[in-house]
Amino acid sequence: MRTILTVLKITVGDFIRRTEVLIIAILGLVFIAGVSLVLLDEELAKQVTAGVEQSQGVEVDKNTFIEGALVYAEIFTIIITFLVGMNLIGKDMKTNAITLYLVKPISRTQYLLGKYLGAVFLSLMIFLMYELFLLLTLYIDGSSMSFPFVKILFITLFKVSLLYSMILLLVQKVPGFVASLIATGIYLTGYFAGDFFLFAITAEGVLKIGALAIYYTLPHMVQVSPGSIMGSAGRIAPFIEWALIYGLLYSGIWLYGGMVLFRKREI
């Protein structure tokens, strides 16, 4: 366990100092700060609310601003996950630093787990920073803080765990950038898993089998989208816990596959 924690700390330290990660993290904070300014400025909030209601034809309240900020927080966290994932192992392989890890002695499994947990921890801490900023805004504004921040934090844990597990398997066969690109593509396509299922109901033959195969191999992201948690919580909330369990199992399969390939890899 100590060796895994050592790799975890080195991984977090390496990436927290990377310029591109810092820039994206700060940009995300700037976007969320903009939403916070709207919340704290009553006159500005009224103007923005009126504009959105007129253009979109929907009722807007303070929760709408928080939801928007959390969507921004998720987007920037996923971008950071993409950047970290593409360099998670590649840098060590290029600089031959991986040989220093493995002679400590640290097993390949411990190395990969440390990298994985370090990357997940980093992405989660950045998202938590965004949430704490929003909580501070609500506290200053005197608004209700009953928003499901804890549930959304756990949902984000599922999402980044899923992405990193896919990247760590794919990076054993393709370059880091390609691995991150494919994993992100699978992640985004997972939001349309339900559409593949609906298509399979009406399709026949090979098309039906293909649609069902895609449906069952995609992460079902629609169950853990911001809308399912915040907008339709009463209808979909009972499935969120199942989606988390499913997601962790899904991540575990990809991560195990990555470990098997990594143990066979020539270094």
Kinemage of the C-alpha trace (Angstrom):
@kinemage 1
@onewidth
@group {chain A} dominant
@subgroup {mainchain}
@vectorlist {calphas} color= white
{ca met a 1} P 0.000 0.000 0.000
{ca arg a 2} L 2.852 2.377 0.823
{ca thr a 3} L 4.390 1.900 -2.608
{ca ile a 4} L 1.074 2.696 -4.301
{ca leu a 5} L 0.755 5.872 -2.213
{ca thr a 6} L 4.308 6.857 -3.174
{ca val a 7} L 3.488 6.607 -6.895
{ca leu a 8} L 0.193 8.433 -6.229
{ca lys a 9} L 1.954 11.387 -4.556
{ca ile a 10} L 4.598 11.626 -7.294
{ca thr a 11} L 1.883 11.523 -9.980
{ca val a 12} L -0.168 14.295 -8.346
{ca gly a 13} L 2.955 16.411 -7.814
{ca asp a 14} L 4.107 16.000 -11.412
{ca phe a 15} L 0.786 16.953 -12.983
{ca ile a 16} L -0.196 19.753 -10.608
{ca arg a 17} L 2.908 21.605 -11.821
{ca arg a 18} L 2.180 21.135 -15.511
{ca thr a 19} L 1.364 24.433 -17.223
{ca glu a 20} L -1.529 23.135 -19.342
{ca val a 21} L -3.254 21.559 -16.325
{ca leu a 22} L -2.918 24.758 -14.292
{ca ile a 23} L -4.215 26.903 -17.164
{ca ile a 24} L -7.333 24.751 -17.681
{ca ala a 25} L -7.983 24.579 -13.929
{ca ile a 26} L -7.742 28.376 -13.631
{ca leu a 27} L -9.918 28.921 -16.728
{ca gly a 28} L -12.588 26.720 -15.152
{ca leu a 29} L -12.403 28.775 -11.976
{ca val a 30} L -12.799 31.980 -14.021
{ca phe a 31} L -15.968 30.624 -15.686
{ca ile a 32} L -17.407 29.598 -12.320
{ca ala a 33} L -16.429 32.949 -10.829
{ca gly a 34} L -18.453 34.607 -13.585
{ca val a 35} L -21.539 32.643 -12.567
{ca ser a 36} L -20.838 33.513 -8.930
{ca leu a 37} L -20.746 37.221 -9.760
{ca val a 38} L -24.201 36.912 -11.309
{ca leu a 39} L -25.484 35.222 -8.152
{ca leu a 40} L -24.006 37.877 -5.862
{ca asp a 41} L -25.105 40.878 -7.941
{ca glu a 42} L -28.886 41.059 -7.569
{ca glu a 43} L -29.383 43.565 -10.395
{ca leu a 44} L -27.182 41.606 -12.795
{ca ala a 45} L -28.961 38.361 -11.832
{ca lys a 46} L -32.320 39.916 -12.727
{ca gln a 47} L -31.040 41.070 -16.121
{ca val a 48} L -29.492 37.675 -16.967
{ca thr a 49} L -32.589 35.821 -15.717
{ca ala a 50} L -34.899 37.983 -17.823
{ca gly a 51} L -32.717 37.484 -20.900
{ca val a 52} L -32.578 33.689 -20.512
{ca glu a 53} L -36.318 33.389 -19.831
{ca gln a 54} L -37.113 35.512 -22.879
{ca ser a 55} L -34.785 33.622 -25.244
{ca gln a 56} L -35.333 30.083 -23.905
{ca gly a 57} L -38.897 30.364 -22.663
{ca val a 58} L -38.086 28.615 -19.374
{ca glu a 59} L -38.264 29.748 -15.774
{ca val a 60} L -34.879 30.565 -14.288
{ca asp a 61} L -33.900 30.699 -10.610
{ca lys a 62} L -30.664 30.594 -8.610
{ca asn a 63} L -30.463 26.829 -8.914
{ca thr a 64} L -30.245 27.263 -12.679
{ca phe a 65} L -27.059 29.297 -12.282
{ca ile a 66} L -25.567 26.668 -9.958
{ca glu a 67} L -26.444 23.904 -12.424
{ca gly a 68} L -24.754 25.854 -15.199
{ca ala a 69} L -21.639 26.375 -13.079
{ca leu a 70} L -21.484 22.656 -12.265
{ca val a 71} L -21.755 21.796 -15.959
{ca tyr a 72} L -18.777 24.095 -16.604
{ca ala a 73} L -16.957 22.425 -13.696
{ca glu a 74} L -17.541 18.993 -15.237
{ca ile a 75} L -16.403 20.106 -18.691
{ca phe a 76} L -13.134 21.560 -17.390
{ca thr a 77} L -12.538 18.510 -15.196
{ca ile a 78} L -12.963 16.203 -18.203
{ca ile a 79} L -10.542 18.357 -20.241
{ca ile a 80} L -7.987 18.044 -17.424
{ca thr a 81} L -8.603 14.291 -17.324
{ca phe a 82} L -7.927 14.154 -21.078
{ca leu a 83} L -4.635 16.075 -20.680
{ca val a 84} L -3.450 14.052 -17.691
{ca gly a 85} L -4.491 10.747 -19.279
{ca met a 86} L -2.525 11.303 -22.474
{ca asn a 87} L 0.693 11.777 -20.467
{ca leu a 88} L -0.007 9.406 -17.592
{ca ile a 89} L 2.431 6.678 -18.653
{ca gly a 90} L 3.895 8.044 -21.880
{ca lys a 91} L 6.171 10.550 -20.137
{ca asp a 92} L 7.703 7.874 -17.899
{ca met a 93} L 8.234 5.600 -20.909
{ca lys a 94} L 9.900 8.349 -22.977
{ca thr a 95} L 12.229 9.519 -20.184
{ca asn a 96} L 12.825 5.927 -19.020
{ca ala a 97} L 11.716 7.029 -15.541
{ca ile a 98} L 9.568 3.917 -15.365
{ca thr a 99} L 12.678 1.800 -14.796
{ca leu a 100} L 13.430 3.837 -11.652
{ca tyr a 101} L 9.930 3.085 -10.358
{ca leu a 102} L 10.192 -0.634 -10.988
{ca val a 103} L 13.550 -1.153 -9.227
{ca lys a 104} L 12.481 0.268 -5.835
{ca pro a 105} L 10.996 -2.442 -5.887
{ca ile a 106} L 7.527 -1.535 -7.076
{ca ser a 107} L 5.576 -4.107 -9.029
{ca arg a 108} L 3.955 -3.202 -12.323
{ca thr a 109} L 0.515 -3.579 -10.758
{ca gln a 110} L 1.433 -1.195 -7.912
{ca tyr a 111} L 2.876 1.298 -10.393
{ca leu a 112} L -0.245 1.271 -12.566
{ca leu a 113} L -2.596 1.493 -9.558
{ca gly a 114} L -0.594 4.399 -8.143
{ca lys a 115} L -0.760 6.230 -11.451
{ca tyr a 116} L -4.467 5.549 -11.791
{ca leu a 117} L -5.380 6.610 -8.240
{ca gly a 118} L -3.121 9.665 -8.433
{ca ala a 119} L -4.789 10.851 -11.649
{ca val a 120} L -8.290 10.219 -10.253
{ca phe a 121} L -7.381 12.075 -7.039
{ca leu a 122} L -6.034 15.068 -8.981
{ca ser a 123} L -9.128 15.417 -11.190
{ca leu a 124} L -11.447 14.974 -8.207
{ca met a 125} L -9.616 17.607 -6.130
{ca ile a 126} L -9.894 20.133 -8.967
{ca phe a 127} L -13.634 19.480 -9.247
{ca leu a 128} L -13.939 19.754 -5.447
{ca met a 129} L -12.200 23.133 -5.630
{ca tyr a 130} L -14.898 24.293 -8.051
{ca glu a 131} L -17.646 23.013 -5.751
{ca leu a 132} L -16.150 24.689 -2.678
{ca phe a 133} L -15.980 27.970 -4.594
{ca leu a 134} L -19.686 27.660 -5.387
{ca leu a 135} L -20.502 26.770 -1.768
{ca leu a 136} L -18.613 29.866 -0.620
{ca thr a 137} L -20.638 31.938 -3.088
{ca leu a 138} L -23.920 30.530 -1.749
{ca tyr a 139} L -22.778 31.177 1.826
{ca ile a 140} L -21.909 34.819 1.061
{ca asp a 141} L -25.196 35.245 -0.805
{ca gly a 142} L -27.147 33.710 2.083
{ca ser a 143} L -28.789 31.199 -0.283
{ca ser a 144} L -29.850 27.679 0.571
{ca met a 145} L -26.993 25.155 0.388
{ca ser a 146} L -29.242 22.113 0.013
{ca phe a 147} L -27.944 21.471 -3.519
{ca pro a 148} L -26.761 17.833 -4.066
{ca phe a 149} L -23.040 18.737 -4.090
{ca val a 150} L -21.938 15.509 -2.388
{ca lys a 151} L -23.879 13.310 -4.827
{ca ile a 152} L -22.455 15.231 -7.786
{ca leu a 153} L -18.943 14.823 -6.360
{ca phe a 154} L -19.422 11.036 -6.241
{ca ile a 155} L -20.814 11.094 -9.775
{ca thr a 156} L -17.679 12.956 -10.903
{ca leu a 157} L -15.557 10.329 -9.151
{ca phe a 158} L -17.312 7.702 -11.266
{ca lys a 159} L -16.763 9.671 -14.464
{ca val a 160} L -13.043 10.355 -14.055
{ca ser a 161} L -12.451 6.781 -12.811
{ca leu a 162} L -14.148 5.488 -15.925
{ca leu a 163} L -12.122 7.708 -18.257
{ca tyr a 164} L -8.757 6.921 -16.682
{ca ser a 165} L -9.435 3.175 -16.668
{ca met a 166} L -10.219 3.247 -20.388
{ca ile a 167} L -7.139 5.367 -21.110
{ca leu a 168} L -4.846 3.024 -19.148
{ca leu a 169} L -6.017 0.036 -21.180
{ca leu a 170} L -5.887 1.778 -24.551
{ca val a 171} L -2.483 3.377 -23.919
{ca gln a 172} L -0.937 -0.096 -23.845
{ca lys a 173} L -1.584 -0.351 -27.596
{ca val a 174} L -1.795 3.216 -28.933
{ca pro a 175} L -0.092 6.570 -28.185
{ca gly a 176} L -1.358 8.577 -25.199
{ca phe a 177} L -3.150 11.245 -27.241
{ca val a 178} L -4.996 8.621 -29.274
{ca ala a 179} L -5.877 6.680 -26.116
{ca ser a 180} L -7.346 9.810 -24.478
{ca leu a 181} L -9.198 10.679 -27.680
{ca ile a 182} L -10.788 7.215 -28.023
{ca ala a 183} L -11.662 7.023 -24.308
{ca thr a 184} L -13.298 10.461 -24.410
{ca gly a 185} L -15.191 9.426 -27.546
{ca ile a 186} L -16.539 6.317 -25.788
{ca tyr a 187} L -17.425 8.460 -22.764
{ca leu a 188} L -19.373 10.979 -24.860
{ca thr a 189} L -21.055 8.261 -26.943
{ca gly a 190} L -22.238 6.749 -23.647
{ca tyr a 191} L -24.723 9.621 -23.382
{ca phe a 192} L -26.527 8.095 -26.389
{ca ala a 193} L -26.646 4.532 -25.022
{ca gly a 194} L -30.410 4.793 -24.552
{ca asp a 195} L -30.850 5.721 -28.211
{ca phe a 196} L -29.091 2.527 -29.288
{ca phe a 197} L -31.461 0.533 -27.071
{ca leu a 198} L -34.524 2.232 -28.565
{ca phe a 199} L -33.188 1.523 -32.041
{ca ala a 200} L -32.631 -2.154 -31.112
{ca ile a 201} L -36.317 -2.474 -30.124
{ca thr a 202} L -37.475 -1.662 -33.645
{ca ala a 203} L -34.536 -3.116 -35.594
{ca glu a 204} L -34.216 -6.651 -36.922
{ca gly a 205} L -31.433 -9.130 -37.544
{ca val a 206} L -27.832 -7.915 -37.602
{ca leu a 207} L -28.821 -4.311 -36.910
{ca lys a 208} L -30.648 -5.368 -33.745
{ca ile a 209} L -27.700 -7.448 -32.522
{ca gly a 210} L -25.271 -4.632 -33.337
{ca ala a 211} L -27.349 -1.970 -31.560
{ca leu a 212} L -27.708 -4.146 -28.452
{ca ala a 213} L -23.976 -4.925 -28.464
{ca ile a 214} L -23.165 -1.211 -28.567
{ca tyr a 215} L -25.746 -0.479 -25.868
{ca tyr a 216} L -24.347 -3.059 -23.454
{ca thr a 217} L -20.696 -2.122 -24.033
{ca leu a 218} L -21.133 1.640 -23.627
{ca pro a 219} L -21.061 3.434 -20.257
{ca his a 220} L -24.659 4.557 -19.620
{ca met a 221} L -23.833 8.218 -19.024
{ca val a 222} L -27.408 9.486 -19.366
{ca gln a 223} L -28.175 8.134 -15.885
{ca val a 224} L -25.439 10.281 -14.372
{ca ser a 225} L -25.789 13.429 -16.482
{ca pro a 226} L -26.321 16.776 -14.709
{ca gly a 227} L -29.954 16.816 -15.885
{ca ser a 228} L -30.707 13.438 -14.335
{ca ile a 229} L -29.297 14.524 -10.991
{ca met a 230} L -30.508 18.119 -10.838
{ca gly a 231} L -33.388 18.550 -13.229
{ca ser a 232} L -35.271 15.280 -12.910
{ca ala a 233} L -33.990 13.972 -9.579
{ca gly a 234} L -37.377 12.728 -8.455
{ca arg a 235} L -37.767 10.486 -11.502
{ca ile a 236} L -34.246 9.236 -12.091
{ca ala a 237} L -32.591 9.453 -8.662
{ca pro a 238} L -33.301 5.791 -7.741
{ca phe a 239} L -31.138 4.693 -10.687
{ca ile a 240} L -28.135 6.892 -9.844
{ca glu a 241} L -26.820 4.511 -7.171
{ca trp a 242} L -27.083 1.612 -9.624
{ca ala a 243} L -25.313 3.682 -12.282
{ca leu a 244} L -22.444 4.265 -9.846
{ca ile a 245} L -22.111 0.551 -9.056
{ca tyr a 246} L -22.307 -0.277 -12.755
{ca gly a 247} L -19.732 2.409 -13.520
{ca leu a 248} L -17.257 1.149 -10.933
{ca leu a 249} L -17.587 -2.409 -12.285
{ca tyr a 250} L -17.172 -1.050 -15.824
{ca ser a 251} L -14.040 0.846 -14.746
{ca gly a 252} L -12.711 -2.231 -12.941
{ca ile a 253} L -12.933 -4.362 -16.089
{ca trp a 254} L -11.039 -1.788 -18.173
{ca leu a 255} L -8.437 -1.269 -15.441
{ca tyr a 256} L -7.881 -5.011 -15.039
{ca gly a 257} L -7.436 -5.331 -18.800
{ca gly a 258} L -4.891 -2.517 -18.706
{ca met a 259} L -2.967 -4.273 -15.913
{ca val a 260} L -2.878 -7.568 -17.820
{ca leu a 261} L -1.489 -5.842 -20.929
{ca phe a 262} L 0.953 -3.739 -18.898
{ca arg a 263} L 2.392 -6.820 -17.172
{ca lys a 264} L 3.087 -8.344 -20.602
{ca arg a 265} L 4.563 -5.141 -22.031
{ca glu a 266} L 8.292 -4.947 -22.755
{ca ile a 267} L 9.976 -2.075 -20.886
